[in-house]
Amino acid sequence: MDRKFTSILDELSTAPIRNREQFIEHRAEQAIAAIQNLRKLLRESFPEEAASDLDKRLINAIKTDDPEKFRRGLRAQKKGHND
C-alpha cells in the first residue's frame, strides 16, 4: 500500500482560495494582531524611551518595506543593554 502523506499545513497552503478578498482580509487581521502584540511586548520589555524608538522603527520598517531599520535599532538596544 503506497499512500502519500501530507501535513495539514501543506494541505491548507495548497487549498484553492475561494474568495481572495476574504483571504486578504484574514491575513491582514492576523498581521495587525501580531504587530499589536509585538508593540505591547516592546513596551513591556524595554524602558519607555527605547520602546518608543523601537516602535517608531517598526512602523517605519513596515512603511518602507525595510526590516533592517528595525533590526538596527534592536541591535543598538541590545548593545547598549550589554555595556
C-alpha positions as CSV (number, residue, x, y, z in Angstrom):
1,M,0.0,0.0,0.0
2,D,1.7,3.2,-1.2
3,R,0.0,6.2,0.3
4,K,1.3,9.7,0.1
5,F,1.1,11.6,3.4
6,T,0.9,15.4,3.6
7,S,0.9,17.6,6.6
8,I,-2.2,19.7,7.4
9,L,-0.2,22.8,6.7
10,D,0.7,21.6,3.2
11,E,-2.9,20.9,2.5
12,L,-4.1,24.3,3.8
13,S,-1.4,26.1,1.9
14,T,-2.3,24.4,-1.4
15,A,-6.1,24.7,-1.0
16,P,-7.8,26.8,-3.6
17,I,-8.6,30.3,-2.5
18,R,-12.4,30.6,-2.9
19,N,-12.6,34.3,-2.1
20,R,-9.5,36.3,-2.5
21,E,-10.9,39.3,-0.7
22,Q,-11.7,37.2,2.4
23,F,-8.2,35.7,2.3
24,I,-6.6,39.1,2.2
25,E,-8.8,40.4,5.0
26,H,-8.0,37.4,7.2
27,R,-4.2,37.8,6.5
28,A,-4.4,41.5,7.3
29,E,-6.2,40.8,10.6
30,Q,-3.6,38.3,11.6
31,A,-0.7,40.7,10.7
32,I,-2.3,43.6,12.6
33,A,-2.8,41.4,15.7
34,A,0.8,40.2,15.5
35,I,2.1,43.7,15.3
36,Q,-0.1,44.9,18.1
37,N,1.2,42.0,20.3
38,L,4.8,42.9,19.3
39,R,4.3,46.6,20.2
40,K,2.9,45.6,23.6
41,L,5.9,43.3,24.1
42,L,8.3,46.1,23.2
43,R,6.6,48.4,25.8
44,E,6.9,45.6,28.5
45,S,10.5,44.7,27.7
46,F,12.3,48.0,27.2
47,P,12.5,51.3,29.1
48,E,9.9,53.9,27.8
49,E,12.4,55.8,25.6
50,A,13.9,52.7,24.0
51,A,10.4,51.1,23.5
52,S,9.2,54.3,21.8
53,D,12.3,54.3,19.5
54,L,11.8,50.7,18.6
55,D,8.1,51.2,18.0
56,K,8.8,54.1,15.6
57,R,11.4,51.9,13.8
58,L,9.0,49.1,13.5
59,I,6.3,51.2,11.9
60,N,8.9,52.9,9.6
61,A,10.3,49.5,8.6
62,I,6.8,48.4,7.6
63,K,6.1,51.6,5.7
64,T,9.4,51.5,3.8
65,D,9.5,47.7,3.4
66,D,12.9,47.7,5.0
67,P,13.1,45.4,8.1
68,E,16.8,46.3,8.5
69,K,15.7,49.6,10.1
70,F,14.0,47.8,13.0
71,R,16.9,45.3,13.3
72,R,19.5,48.1,13.6
73,G,17.5,49.6,16.4
74,L,17.1,46.3,18.2
75,R,20.8,45.6,17.9
76,A,21.6,49.0,19.2
77,Q,19.4,48.4,22.2
78,K,20.9,45.0,22.8
79,K,24.4,46.5,22.6
80,G,23.6,49.4,24.9
81,H,22.0,46.9,27.4
82,N,25.1,44.7,27.5
83,D,27.5,47.7,28.1
